[in-house]
């Protein structure tokens, strides 16, 4: 997960600050020296790190902080504030024209950054907001680029405009805009050709597209895993094309995160979205304050809430609540809850946004073990619908059949059924946990 190493190091540094009743100037300088090394190891630009440490130090050794009741926490707050400033302070939306007009967005980027997939992800975002997007296949060079866009467009339920790979991309862009105007589309997203490096001929092609059609937004897609190179690429593109913003992909991967902390400060352009997975839904709005909070191990509750709202059906949630109150839930309900966890990105994604988890997330994730969840799913799916809705039917011969169908030892089936029965008994014994009839607030506590 992005920033994991940086987050661990910063939390360890701040743990020492929290333990001190008073701070000396030397304490702050020593801590900031360690912060500086942690940021450099995360591949943040040296120039950016130097400016960041200077800004934090100037605020941190002021009298108000040094003489405060909890100077350690004050220093952490200052670091948090400066991280937010570094990444852009405010969340930047992609500026769209009124729905009655056509907004043209040109996507650019190097090959391998995930530009075509991100283009389709973005179209899905606009569609969910009530817009009518049109994807345009302007990459006539990379084999299968058009097909990839068409497949992703179909998955998103978004039309793709293509004239094949024998036409000039400039002519394709012009024809697409006319098609959009005459067919009621109000967002045109141009998927342009990628490049292995910043190539003059390709850059000229992008400039020609911008001259031929009125491009409202020019967005660069960069791979966060390339670290400082991503910042250099953004700077080069910005000089040639005057970017409006950047989308960072693969921020869920094993990346040090330096690009996210350097891009805004280096080229002055905001990060608009971040790619957090391979699914077409895995594109998150970039909130500087939420990212800073994640880096410092404070969690990201707002994003967690938004994911829950987007992926959890309210009617099903109410139905589940009633079943839990009456201890009437079955294995189908168990499967439903597992599916909702998957839709929210899985256990690891949820843990990364929980406050206070910080560098304990890896230990908790290992304890949960998502491979065990897959085996549980296999066991439940090997049951008949009647067995799933009424676990009391599960006698030894049925359990043996289920174990064989799931490819597991019968002991695993017995363990799951036993845990399930214990949970149902506990729900009956502790109605107050679920706000059941006769429950009094504050009287019931979890039995562990």
Buried (B, 14 or more C-beta within 10 A) or exposed (E): BBBBBBBBBBBBBBEEBEEEEEBEEEBBEBBBEBBBEBBBEBBBBEEBBEBBBEBBBEBBBEEEBBEBEBBBBBBBBBBBBBBBBBBBEEBBEBEBEEEEEBBBBBBBBBBEBBBBBBBBBBBBBBBEEEBBBBBBBBBBBBEEBBEBBBBBBEEBEBBBBBBEBEBBBBEBBBBBBEBBEEEEBBBBBBBBBBBEEBEEEBBEBBEBBBEBBEBBBBBBBBBBBBBBBBBBBBBBBBEBBEBBBBBBBBBBBEBBBBBBBBBBBBBEBBBBBBBBBEEBBBBBBBBBBBBBBBBBBBBBEEBBEEBBEEBBEEEEEEBBEEBBBBBEBBBEBBBBBBEBBBBBBBBBBBBBBBEEBBBEBBEEBEEBEEEEBEBBBBBBEBBEEEBBBEBEEBEEEBBEBBBEBBEBEBEBBBBBBEEBEEEBEBBEEBBBBBEBEEBEEEEBEEEE
